[in-house]
Amino acid sequence: MSTHLQRDISTLHNDLLSMYAIVEGMIQIAVDGLTNPRADIAETLRQRDNEIDAWDVRIEDECLKVLALHQPVANELRRVTSVLKITG
């Protein structure tokens, strides 16, 4: 595997983990909102949802870039397609 492909797949992995951390925080906020309902919680979740949508678009673009530039096969191709499915 080329150095550039390794770097791009590593970036995809890190971006996915960053998006996951935001989603995890949103789930905690939502669960807290069930026990202590407040209007500001809904607004916070709405804003964070827009942030997640932006992450999703960015990660999808990066996946397509990796597929187009590197034409990965086997393991690397499975990783990239898994990232595409997970973000969706």
TORKOL-4160 file (C-alpha; in steps of 0.2 Angstrom, whole numbers, padded with zeros to 4 digits, m for minus):
88
<pt num="1" X="0000" Y="0000" Z="0000"/>
<pt num="2" X="0007" Y="0017" Z="m0005"/>
<pt num="3" X="0011" Y="0030" Z="0008"/>
<pt num="4" X="m0002" Y="0042" Z="0001"/>
<pt num="5" X="m0016" Y="0029" Z="0002"/>
<pt num="6" X="m0011" Y="0024" Z="0020"/>
<pt num="7" X="m0011" Y="0043" Z="0025"/>
<pt num="8" X="m0028" Y="0045" Z="0017"/>
<pt num="9" X="m0036" Y="0030" Z="0025"/>
<pt num="10" X="m0029" Y="0035" Z="0041"/>
<pt num="11" X="m0037" Y="0052" Z="0039"/>
<pt num="12" X="m0053" Y="0044" Z="0035"/>
<pt num="13" X="m0052" Y="0034" Z="0051"/>
<pt num="14" X="m0048" Y="0049" Z="0062"/>
<pt num="15" X="m0062" Y="0059" Z="0054"/>
<pt num="16" X="m0074" Y="0045" Z="0057"/>
<pt num="17" X="m0069" Y="0044" Z="0075"/>
<pt num="18" X="m0071" Y="0063" Z="0077"/>
<pt num="19" X="m0089" Y="0062" Z="0070"/>
<pt num="20" X="m0093" Y="0047" Z="0081"/>
<pt num="21" X="m0087" Y="0057" Z="0097"/>
<pt num="22" X="m0099" Y="0071" Z="0092"/>
<pt num="23" X="m0114" Y="0058" Z="0089"/>
<pt num="24" X="m0110" Y="0050" Z="0106"/>
<pt num="25" X="m0111" Y="0067" Z="0115"/>
<pt num="26" X="m0127" Y="0071" Z="0106"/>
<pt num="27" X="m0134" Y="0054" Z="0112"/>
<pt num="28" X="m0129" Y="0059" Z="0130"/>
<pt num="29" X="m0138" Y="0076" Z="0128"/>
<pt num="30" X="m0153" Y="0068" Z="0121"/>
<pt num="31" X="m0154" Y="0055" Z="0135"/>
<pt num="32" X="m0152" Y="0069" Z="0148"/>
<pt num="33" X="m0166" Y="0079" Z="0139"/>
<pt num="34" X="m0178" Y="0064" Z="0142"/>
<pt num="35" X="m0176" Y="0066" Z="0161"/>
<pt num="36" X="m0174" Y="0085" Z="0162"/>
<pt num="37" X="m0184" Y="0092" Z="0147"/>
<pt num="38" X="m0178" Y="0109" Z="0141"/>
<pt num="39" X="m0180" Y="0119" Z="0125"/>
<pt num="40" X="m0162" Y="0123" Z="0124"/>
<pt num="41" X="m0158" Y="0105" Z="0123"/>
<pt num="42" X="m0168" Y="0103" Z="0107"/>
<pt num="43" X="m0159" Y="0118" Z="0099"/>
<pt num="44" X="m0142" Y="0111" Z="0104"/>
<pt num="45" X="m0146" Y="0095" Z="0096"/>
<pt num="46" X="m0152" Y="0103" Z="0080"/>
<pt num="47" X="m0136" Y="0113" Z="0079"/>
<pt num="48" X="m0125" Y="0098" Z="0082"/>
<pt num="49" X="m0135" Y="0088" Z="0069"/>
<pt num="50" X="m0130" Y="0101" Z="0056"/>
<pt num="51" X="m0112" Y="0098" Z="0061"/>
<pt num="52" X="m0114" Y="0080" Z="0059"/>
<pt num="53" X="m0122" Y="0082" Z="0042"/>
<pt num="54" X="m0106" Y="0093" Z="0037"/>
<pt num="55" X="m0095" Y="0079" Z="0043"/>
<pt num="56" X="m0105" Y="0066" Z="0033"/>
<pt num="57" X="m0103" Y="0076" Z="0017"/>
<pt num="58" X="m0084" Y="0079" Z="0020"/>
<pt num="59" X="m0080" Y="0061" Z="0024"/>
<pt num="60" X="m0090" Y="0055" Z="0009"/>
<pt num="61" X="m0080" Y="0067" Z="m0002"/>
<pt num="62" X="m0064" Y="0060" Z="0005"/>
<pt num="63" X="m0069" Y="0042" Z="0002"/>
<pt num="64" X="m0073" Y="0046" Z="m0016"/>
<pt num="65" X="m0057" Y="0055" Z="m0018"/>
<pt num="66" X="m0048" Y="0040" Z="m0011"/>
<pt num="67" X="m0057" Y="0028" Z="m0023"/>
<pt num="68" X="m0054" Y="0039" Z="m0038"/>
<pt num="69" X="m0035" Y="0043" Z="m0035"/>
<pt num="70" X="m0029" Y="0027" Z="m0027"/>
<pt num="71" X="m0041" Y="0014" Z="m0034"/>
<pt num="72" X="m0039" Y="0003" Z="m0019"/>
<pt num="73" X="m0042" Y="m0016" Z="m0019"/>
<pt num="74" X="m0045" Y="m0029" Z="m0006"/>
<pt num="75" X="m0043" Y="m0023" Z="0012"/>
<pt num="76" X="m0041" Y="m0005" Z="0008"/>
<pt num="77" X="m0057" Y="m0005" Z="m0003"/>
<pt num="78" X="m0067" Y="m0014" Z="0011"/>
<pt num="79" X="m0061" Y="0000" Z="0023"/>
<pt num="80" X="m0066" Y="0014" Z="0012"/>
<pt num="81" X="m0083" Y="0007" Z="0008"/>
<pt num="82" X="m0086" Y="0003" Z="0026"/>
<pt num="83" X="m0083" Y="0021" Z="0031"/>
<pt num="84" X="m0095" Y="0026" Z="0017"/>
<pt num="85" X="m0108" Y="0014" Z="0025"/>
<pt num="86" X="m0105" Y="0019" Z="0043"/>
<pt num="87" X="m0106" Y="0038" Z="0040"/>
<pt num="88" X="m0123" Y="0035" Z="0031"/>
